[in-house]
Amino acid sequence: MESTPSRDLATLVDGTRHLWGRRRPAALVALAGILLGAVGPGLHLLSGLPGDRDTATLLMAVGLLPMEIFFIPRFLLRLDAELGEAEGQASLDWRAAFEARWLRAFGAKLLLAALVALGIMALVLPALVVLLAFGWAPMRVLLRGERIGEALRGSVLLMRRAWRRAFLVVCAAFAITFGLGIAVEVPLVLLAGEPKGLLALVHPALLLLRAVESVLSLWLSIVLLLLYRRLAPREGRTDPG
């Protein structure tokens, strides 16, 4: 079937449908986000580090790292395996595949982040080019079990023929995520004010904000997974490793 912008943008709706259809695992991811979101403020409280925003942001990123390493990739690999089986592909032991691939997929993310950072140091444009060229590498490592070098080359080849389609959907997905995030964050932050001490860990408005941010991040990841499947149909299964 010939691709059109409207068919590609339907990925946004499909992402919502898959998220809603997997409410229980999505709720577990949201719960993990709530708990991990408290790690950063907790470390800040216990460490006695300066109360500046940069320090708080760094500690928050450290606390949420398991979301990027474990919870969201595990959800995505399970979803990908279920979609493949629904399409008549061979069954994949997604748990074994995840155990074999998660660390390498995270290494691909770190490498991508380092390349983007170098691009930003040069100028913003090189960073965007790097992200466009190599952005699918972590997904390829996770879903197909490719080695990092192979995944980087595969990402470049994919984007050479489909960058317009990818750019359209990715921009739309990020715009929705950012817009909804701001729409929820502003009133909740105003409601919470500036809680101090333990209240910064358990304030209901902040707990709700962490849950919403986790769900939005998961939705964005699902959309990117579905987009990747549209741009690069799977050619059979790979071994777990």
C-alpha positions as CSV (number, residue, x, y, z in Angstrom):
1,M,0.0,0.0,0.0
2,E,1.4,3.4,-1.0
3,S,2.3,5.6,1.9
4,T,0.6,9.0,2.3
5,P,1.1,11.6,5.1
6,S,-2.3,10.9,6.5
7,R,-1.5,7.2,6.8
8,D,1.8,7.9,8.5
9,L,0.2,10.4,10.9
10,A,-2.4,7.7,11.8
11,T,0.5,6.3,13.8
12,L,-0.3,8.9,16.4
13,V,-3.8,7.5,16.8
14,D,-2.5,3.9,16.7
15,G,-0.1,4.8,19.5
16,T,-3.0,6.0,21.7
17,R,-5.0,2.8,20.9
18,H,-2.1,0.5,21.9
19,L,-1.5,2.5,25.0
20,W,-5.2,2.2,26.0
21,G,-5.3,-1.4,25.1
22,R,-2.4,-2.2,27.4
23,R,-3.6,-0.1,30.4
24,R,-2.3,-2.5,33.1
25,P,1.4,-2.5,32.0
26,A,1.1,1.2,31.1
27,A,-0.1,1.8,34.7
28,L,2.9,-0.1,36.0
29,V,5.2,2.1,34.0
30,A,3.4,5.2,35.3
31,L,3.8,3.9,38.9
32,A,7.5,3.3,38.2
33,G,7.7,6.9,37.0
34,I,6.1,8.2,40.2
35,L,8.5,6.3,42.4
36,L,11.6,7.0,40.3
37,G,10.5,10.7,40.0
38,A,10.9,10.9,43.8
39,V,14.5,9.6,43.7
40,G,16.0,12.9,42.4
41,P,14.3,15.1,45.1
42,G,15.1,12.5,47.7
43,L,18.8,12.5,46.8
44,H,18.7,16.3,46.8
45,L,17.2,16.3,50.2
46,L,19.6,13.8,51.7
47,S,22.8,15.0,50.0
48,G,22.6,18.6,51.1
49,L,23.7,19.7,47.6
50,P,22.9,23.3,46.4
51,G,19.3,24.0,45.6
52,D,19.9,25.3,42.1
53,R,17.8,24.1,39.2
54,D,20.8,22.5,37.3
55,T,21.6,20.3,40.3
56,A,17.9,19.4,40.7
57,T,17.6,18.6,37.0
58,L,20.7,16.4,37.0
59,L,19.5,14.4,40.1
60,M,16.1,14.0,38.5
61,A,17.7,12.6,35.3
62,V,19.7,10.1,37.4
63,G,16.6,9.0,39.3
64,L,14.6,8.4,36.1
65,L,17.4,6.5,34.3
66,P,15.8,3.1,34.9
67,M,12.8,4.3,32.9
68,E,15.0,4.7,29.8
69,I,17.1,1.6,30.6
70,F,14.5,-0.9,31.7
71,F,10.8,-0.1,32.0
72,I,10.0,1.6,28.6
73,P,12.3,-0.6,26.5
74,R,10.8,-3.7,28.1
75,F,7.3,-2.5,27.3
76,L,8.3,-1.7,23.7
77,L,9.9,-5.1,23.0
78,R,6.9,-6.9,24.4
79,L,4.6,-4.8,22.3
80,D,6.7,-5.4,19.2
81,A,6.6,-9.2,19.8
82,E,2.9,-9.2,20.2
83,L,2.3,-7.1,17.1
84,G,4.6,-9.5,15.1
85,E,2.7,-12.5,16.3
86,A,-0.6,-10.9,15.4
87,E,0.8,-10.4,11.8
88,G,1.7,-14.1,11.6
89,Q,5.5,-13.8,12.4
90,A,7.3,-16.4,14.4
91,S,6.9,-16.2,18.1
92,L,9.8,-14.4,19.9
93,D,10.8,-15.0,23.5
94,W,10.8,-11.3,24.2
95,R,11.9,-11.7,27.8
96,A,15.1,-13.5,26.7
97,A,15.6,-11.0,23.9
98,F,15.3,-8.1,26.3
99,E,17.8,-9.6,28.8
100,A,20.3,-10.1,25.9
101,R,19.8,-6.6,24.3
102,W,18.9,-4.0,26.9
103,L,22.4,-3.1,27.9
104,R,23.5,-2.8,24.3
105,A,20.5,-0.7,23.4
106,F,21.3,1.6,26.2
107,G,24.9,1.8,25.0
108,A,23.5,2.9,21.6
109,K,21.5,5.6,23.3
110,L,24.5,6.9,25.1
111,L,26.5,6.9,21.9
112,L,23.7,8.8,20.1
113,A,23.5,11.3,23.0
114,A,27.3,11.8,22.8
115,L,27.2,12.4,19.0
116,V,24.3,14.8,19.4
117,A,26.2,16.7,22.2
118,L,29.2,17.0,19.9
119,G,26.9,18.3,17.2
120,I,25.5,20.9,19.6
121,M,29.0,22.0,20.5
122,A,29.7,22.6,16.8
123,L,26.3,24.2,16.0
124,V,22.6,23.1,16.3
125,L,22.3,22.0,12.7
126,P,25.0,19.2,12.9
127,A,23.2,17.9,16.0
128,L,19.9,17.7,14.1
129,V,21.7,15.9,11.2
130,V,23.2,13.4,13.6
131,L,19.9,12.8,15.2
132,L,18.1,12.3,11.9
133,A,20.8,10.0,10.6
134,F,21.4,7.8,13.6
135,G,18.2,8.2,15.7
136,W,16.9,4.8,14.9
137,A,20.0,2.9,16.0
138,P,18.8,2.2,19.6
139,M,15.5,1.0,18.3
140,R,17.2,-1.4,15.8
141,V,19.4,-2.8,18.6
142,L,16.4,-3.4,20.8
143,L,14.0,-4.8,18.3
144,R,16.4,-6.6,15.9
145,G,19.3,-7.4,18.1
146,E,21.7,-5.7,15.8
147,R,25.2,-4.7,16.9
148,I,25.7,-1.0,17.5
149,G,27.8,-0.4,14.3
150,E,25.3,-2.3,12.2
151,A,22.4,-0.4,13.7
152,L,24.0,2.9,13.0
153,R,24.5,2.0,9.3
154,G,21.0,0.6,9.1
155,S,19.6,3.9,10.6
156,V,21.4,6.0,8.0
157,L,20.1,3.8,5.1
158,L,16.6,3.9,6.5
159,M,16.6,7.7,6.8
160,R,18.1,8.2,3.3
161,R,14.9,6.8,1.8
162,A,12.3,7.8,4.4
163,W,13.5,10.9,6.2
164,R,10.6,13.0,5.1
165,R,8.0,10.5,6.4
166,A,9.9,10.1,9.7
167,F,10.4,13.9,10.1
168,L,6.7,14.6,9.7
169,V,5.5,12.1,12.3
170,V,8.3,12.6,14.8
171,C,7.7,16.4,14.8
172,A,4.0,15.9,15.3
173,A,4.5,13.4,18.1
174,F,7.0,15.6,19.9
175,A,4.7,18.6,19.5
176,I,1.8,16.7,21.0
177,T,3.9,15.4,23.9
178,F,5.4,18.8,24.6
179,G,2.1,20.6,24.3
180,L,0.2,18.2,26.6
181,G,3.1,18.2,29.0
182,I,3.1,22.0,29.3
183,A,-0.7,22.0,29.6
184,V,-0.6,19.6,32.5
185,E,2.6,20.8,34.2
186,V,1.8,24.5,34.5
187,P,-1.4,24.2,36.6
188,L,0.0,21.4,38.7
189,V,3.2,23.3,39.4
190,L,1.2,26.4,40.3
191,L,-1.0,24.2,42.6
192,A,2.0,22.6,44.3
193,G,3.9,25.9,44.7
194,E,7.4,25.2,46.1
195,P,7.0,22.3,48.5
196,K,10.0,21.8,50.9
197,G,11.4,18.8,52.5
198,L,9.4,15.6,52.4
199,L,6.4,17.4,50.9
200,A,8.5,17.7,47.7
201,L,8.4,13.9,47.5
202,V,4.7,13.2,48.2
203,H,2.7,16.3,47.2
204,P,-0.3,15.0,45.3
205,A,0.1,17.5,42.4
206,L,3.7,16.4,41.9
207,L,2.8,12.7,42.0
208,L,0.1,13.3,39.4
209,L,2.6,15.3,37.3
210,R,5.2,12.4,37.4
211,A,2.5,9.9,36.4
212,V,1.4,12.1,33.4
213,E,5.0,12.7,32.3
214,S,5.6,8.9,32.4
215,V,2.5,8.1,30.4
216,L,3.4,10.8,27.8
217,S,6.9,9.4,27.5
218,L,5.5,5.9,27.0
219,W,3.1,7.1,24.4
220,L,5.8,8.9,22.5
221,S,8.0,5.7,22.6
222,I,5.0,3.6,21.3
223,V,4.5,6.0,18.4
224,L,8.2,5.9,17.5
225,L,8.0,2.1,17.6
226,L,5.0,2.0,15.3
227,L,6.6,4.5,13.0
228,Y,9.7,2.4,12.8
229,R,7.7,-0.7,12.0
230,R,6.0,1.2,9.1
231,L,9.3,2.5,7.8
232,A,11.3,-0.7,8.1
233,P,9.0,-3.8,8.0
234,R,10.6,-6.7,9.8
235,E,12.4,-9.2,7.7
236,G,11.9,-12.2,10.0
237,R,13.0,-12.7,13.6
238,T,16.5,-12.4,14.9
239,D,18.0,-14.4,17.7
240,P,17.6,-13.0,21.2
241,G,21.3,-11.9,21.3
